Amino acid sequence: MLRKLFKNGTVLTLDESIGDFDRADILVEGSKIVEVKPNIEADDCEVVDASDMIVMPGLVDSHRHTWESLIRNVGADWSLQTYLGSIYYGNLGSKRRPQDDYIGNLLGALEALEAGVTTLLDWTMVISRDHAEEMIRGLDDAGIRAVFAHGPPGDAEYWDQASELDNTADARFIKEKYFSSREQLLTMGLAIRGPEFSSWETAVKEIKVARELEAVCSMHLGFGTWGATERSIEKLNQAGLLGPDLNFTHANAIRPEEMKMLAEEGGSVSVTPEVEMMMGHGYPALGQALENGVKPALGVDVVTSTGGDMFTQMKFALQAERARVNQEQLSQNIMPGPELHITAKEVLEAATIDSAKALLLDDKVGTLTPGKEADLIMVRATDLNIFPVNDPVGTVAQCTHTGNVDSVFVGGKAVKRHGKMLHTDLEKLRKRAIEARDYMFNASVSNS
């Protein structure tokens, strides 16, 4: 049926003008949300029983290297330097064939969907046009909503502050061939190296190309030992280049004044807290962003080193920021409280509407608002780890894991129901993923 009626759920809309409901219904027509309120009466609908469920917007991952699903958990003990040296610069990630990128993106996108992530930004390192096309096909076959952020190869000659190389001609080709409308599930982004990993002139050129293509422009920036000294956001501001279409991933070491520039001129920050704390990027910038007027987005980053779910990232972000402020007070012999520094709702917003804004998709997703796309998930409120639910927001941000996700809908279409993925042939996918993984590892070993 073209109409679905979700009945009697605990509904978190995350839309301040609508509010949340202990019990309400959601009417969906086609791919769109039509109405959210208690006791909706509607005929000719498929009725979806949402009783004993928390119904909420699908989670939005603002930064993920999706193909790396094929080499997940290989880097549980890797620093950032080890990760980069092992994956790129002629090593493991450079051995990918186009068919490997198809399987990697399909597997990675299905992993995200199973975990309640209905939208992600796929930050790519494209080896060739064939690779890019297979990455897009993998996302498309998964049925996820995604920003395909077309990026540079992972070769050393590209990732250098003197580099004037770019592959914007390929980006234009991909845009024209695949991304003709914002109404598609897949939209276009540009993943650029930015001024800390290419020449200034190249970074400026790529930002301008992204704007020409009407694509969100994402770059890694402002972390590690160099993040504080580069002052990249200040330079971009002085050049008149800041704007809401620029997305800065990590930004651990930028100064508060630079965060204020983003608040005034536009630009988003994607925080990937677990990977940042583990690998040595720096302390997550969630708190600094909020303190200086920027609503941060959240992301998983790399499943080489962590799991691919956003519930974990919410927990890491929340407790890392609380611990930072609590320790500052304790060091002054002050007991923290009575209120904690950051709320569960703020971090849930970072994983939904604020990440959607960072991807320029907040008019489509991020809240359960009439007129937006019906990207929603249902969390089983009867599972023992979250029952009884006394605070739905706190439950999702602090207590929920991927196993609690009962159902996932993207544009009104079910991709997971009753705890089971609906993708047609997962066993075939597993076999192809093993073949692709083995090919890359064997090619990497034979090249060393």
N, C-alpha and C positions, 0 to 999 in steps of 0.2 A: 504493500500500500504506500501511497505517496505521503500519507499523514501518519504520524506516530504521536501517541499521548502517553507520556511518562507519568504514572499515577502514584501519589502518596509517598514521595521521597522527602528526605531531609535535604533541602535545596540550598546550596551555597551559590548565589549568583555572582558574588564579588562585584556587583554593580551597586554603587552607593545609593543611586536613585530608586532602586527596586528593593534592596535589602535581601536578607536571607530568611528562610522559612523553616520552622520545625517540621511542617508538612505542607507540601504543595505539589502542583502538577506542572508539566511543561508540554506545550503543544508545538509540534514540529511539522512543517509542510515542506516536502522536498528536502532541501539542504538547510533550510532556515528555521530559526526559532521564531514562533509567532506570538506566543503568550506564555507568561510565567505567573502563576497565582494559585491559590487553593481552589479546589473544586471546579475545575474546568469541565464544562459539558461540551462534548463534540462527538459527532457521528462519523462513520466511515473512517475509523482510525484503527491502526494496529495499537493495541494497548500494551504498554510495557510496564510490568509491575515493579515499581521502585520502592515499595514498602520495605523497611529494614535496610535501606540503602542511603548513603550520602551521595547525592547527585551534585556534580560540580563541573566547572569548565575543565576541558582537557588541559594537561600540563604543557607548558611551552618551554622547550630547551633552546636557549639562545646561542649555544655554541657547542657543536659536536663534530668530531672527525669520524664520520659514520663508517667509512670503509674499514676502520680498524677493528670492527667486530670480528674479523677473521683472525686477528692476532690478540684477542682479548686476554687479559691477565698475564701476558708475557712479561710485563714490567712492574710487577708488584714491589720490587725493591729498587726501581730506577729513579735516579734524580732527573731533572730536566736535561742536563747535559748528556746523560747516558741515553735518555729517550731519543733526543735529536740525533745523536751519533749512531744509534742502533737502527732507527727507522728511516732516516733520510740521508742525504749526501752520498747517494750511490748504494745505500744498504737496503734493508728489508723492504721498505715501502717503495723503493725504486724498481722492484722486481715484479710489480703488479702488471698483469695482462688486462686488457679491457674486460674480459669475461670475469676476472677476479673482482674488479670494481663493481660489476653488476651484482655478483653474489654478496660482496661485502656490504653494499648499500641496501640490498634487499634484506639481508639478515639483520643489519643494524637498525633499519627502520622498523622491522617487525618486533625486534627487541624493545624498541622505544614504545611502540603501540601497546605491547603486552603490559608494559609498566605504566600505562595511562598517559604517555606523552603523545599528544595528537599533532603537535607541530614542533618542528626543529629547524635550526639553521645548520645545513651541512657545509662545514668549512672544508673545502676541497683543496687538494694539491694535485692538479690535473697534469698528467703526463702527455696526453695527446687528445685530439678531438674525439677519437674513438673511445678513449677512456671516459671522457666527459659524457658522451652519449650513453654509455653503459651505466654510469652512475645515475643519470637521470632516469633511465629505464628501471633500475632497481628501486628507486624511490617511488616511481609511478606504480610499479607492480605491487608494492607493499600497501598502497592506499593511504599513505600518510600525507598530511599537509606539510610542506617543506619549502624553505628557501634554499635553492641550490646556489650556493655562493661559489662562483667560478674562481678558482685560485691558481697560483703559479706552481710550477713543478717544485719538488723538494730538493733541487740541485744546489750545490754550494755556490755556483756562479750567479744564481738568482738571489740567494739569501746572504747579501753582503751590502754594506752601506754605500759601497761605490757602484752597485749594480744599476745599470740602465736598461737591463733586459725587461721585457714585459710580454704578456700574451693576450693583450687586449683585443687583437684582431680575432682570436679564437673566441673570446667572450662575446664580441659583437655577433659572430656567426651563430653561436649557441643561443643568444637572445633572440635573434630573428627566426631561428628554426623552431624553437621550443616554447618560447614565452611571449605569446602574442596578447595575453589577457591577464589581468589581475584576478579574474574570476576562477582561474584554474586552481587546483590543489597545489600545484608546484609553481612557484614564482622565482624570479631571478634576483640574485645578489652578486656582489663582487667581493671576493676574499683577496685582500691586497696585503703586501708585506708591511706597508706603512713606512714612515720615515726612520724607524729604528732598524729596519732590515732591508732597505733599498736606498738608492740615492733620493735626496729630497725632490729633485725634479721628476723622478719616476713616480714617487708617491703622489705628488700633485697631479701628474697626468692621469694616474689611475683613479684618483678621487673624481676628477672631471669626467672621465669615461663612465664611472658609475652613475653620475648624475645625468649624463647623456642617455644612459640606458634605463634611467628611473629605477635604479637598483640600490638597496641598502648596501653600504660599503663597510665591511668589517675588517679589523686589523688587530694583531697582537701588539700590545703597547704598554709601556710604563711599569715593567716588572724587573726582577733580578737586580744585579748590582748596578746596572746602568739606568734603571727606570727613573730614579730621582734626578740624575744629572742631565739627562737628555732634554727634559722639559718640552716634550713633543707637543703636548696639547697647547701650551703657551705659544709655540711657534705656529701651530695651525691656526690659532686664534688671531695672531698678529697678521697672518696671511689672508684672513677673512674666509677661512675654509670650514670652520666649524658649522654644524647644522644637525638637525635631528636624524639625518640619514647616515651619519657616521657612528659606527659601533666600535667601541674599544674594549677588547677582551683582556682581562686581568686588571691592569691599572693599579697594581698593588702599591707602587712606590710613588705615584704622582702626588704633588703637593695639594693641600686643601684649596689653595687659590686656583689651581687648575680645575679642580672639581667644580668650583663656583663658576668658572668660565663655561663648563658644560651646562650647568643649570641655567645660565643666562643666554647662551648662544645656541644650545642644543647639542645633542650627542648623548649616547647611552654607554653604560658600562656593564659588561657581562662578567659576572663573578663566577668562577668555577672552584668553589671553596676546597673541596676534598683534594683535588689534584694540586692546587696551589700550595696547600699546607704540606702536602707530601713531597712534592718535587723540588720546592725551593724557589717558587716564583716570588714569594713574599706573603705577608699576612693578608687575608681576604679584605677587599675594599668595601664590603657591604656597609659597615658602619660609617666610614668616612664619606661614602656617597650620600647616605641618608642625612648625615649631619650638615652637608653642604648643598642640599636641595636637589639631589639627583636620586631618582627612584631606580635602584639597581635591578638588572636582570640576572637570572641564574642559568647555569649550563653545566653539563656533565664533562665536556671536553674529550677525554680519551679513555676508552674502556680497556686499554692496555694496562691500566693501573687502578681502575675502580669499576664498580658496577654501573650499568647504563640507566639508572632510574633517578628521578628528580626528588623522590621522597628523602633519599639519603642526602642529597645536596641541601635540601631545606634544613635538615637536622644539623648538618655541619655548619651551614651559614649562621643559623640561630645560635648555636652553642659557642661557636668561635667568637662571635661578636659579644655575646653576653659575658663570656670568660674574660675577654679583653678589658671590658669596662669594670667588671667585678674585681679583677686583679688590681686595676688602678686604684680603686677605692680601698681594697684590703691593704695595699702598700702604704696607705695613709692612715691605717688603723680605723677605717670606717667599714662597718658592715653594709654590704649592698642591700638596697631596697628603699622603701617598701615595694616599688615597682621595678621590674627588670628593664634593661636599657632598650630592648627591641621586642616587639610583640610577634606572636605566632601569625597574626593576620598580615603583618608587613612582609614576612618571608613567604607566605602563601601568595600574596600579590606579586612578589618578585618572580615566582615560578609560574605565574599565569599572565595577568594583564600587563605587568611591567615588562616581562619578556616579549609579549606581543607588541608592545609599543616600540621596543628596541628593534624589532624586525619589521616595523611599519605595517603591522597587521592588526592593530588594535581596533580598527573599524570592522574587522571580520571575526576575531576570536579573542579569548582572554577573559570574557565574562559571559554569563548566560543572560543575554539581553535580546529582546525581540528585535528582529532584523539582522542579527548576526548569524554566522554559520553555526549549525548544531553540532559543534565539537564538544562532546561531554563524556564524562566517565561516571561510573557507578561503583562505589566502594561498599562492600558488605559490612554493615554495622553490627551484624551478629557474630562475626569472627571473634574468637576468644581474646585475641590481643588488643581489641579495641572496644569490646562490649563490657559494660553498657556505655554508650556514647553520651557524655554529659556536656561536652564542648566540641561541636563538630569541627570548628576551625583548628583547635588544638589537637584534635584527633588526627586530622590529615597532616598537619605540619610536624607533629612529634611522634606519632605512634603507628602510622600506616606504613605498610610495605607493599611490594608489588603483588604479593599473593592475595592481598585483600581486594585487588581490582577485579570486580566481577565482569563488568562490561565496558566497552569502549566504542564510541560512535564518532565518525569523522564525516562532517557534512550530512548528518542524519543517517549515514550508512554504518551498520554494525560491522566491526572488524574483530571484536571479541565479545562473546556472550557466555554467561554462566561459567566464567573462569577459563574458557577455552578459546584459543585463537581460531579464526575461521578461514585462515589461509589454506588453500586447497591441498598442498602437498609439502608438508613440513619435513617428511622423511627424505624426499628428494633434495630439498634444500640443504639438509644436514650433510648428505653425501657430497653435494657439490661444494659446500663450504670446506669440508675436510680436504677435498682434492685441491682447492684453491690455496688453502693454508699450506699444505704439503709442498705444492709447487713453489711458493714464495720462499719458504724456509730452505728448501733444497737449492734453489737458485742463489740465495744469499750465501749459503755455506760454500757452494762451488766457486763463488766469486771472491771469497775471502782468502 
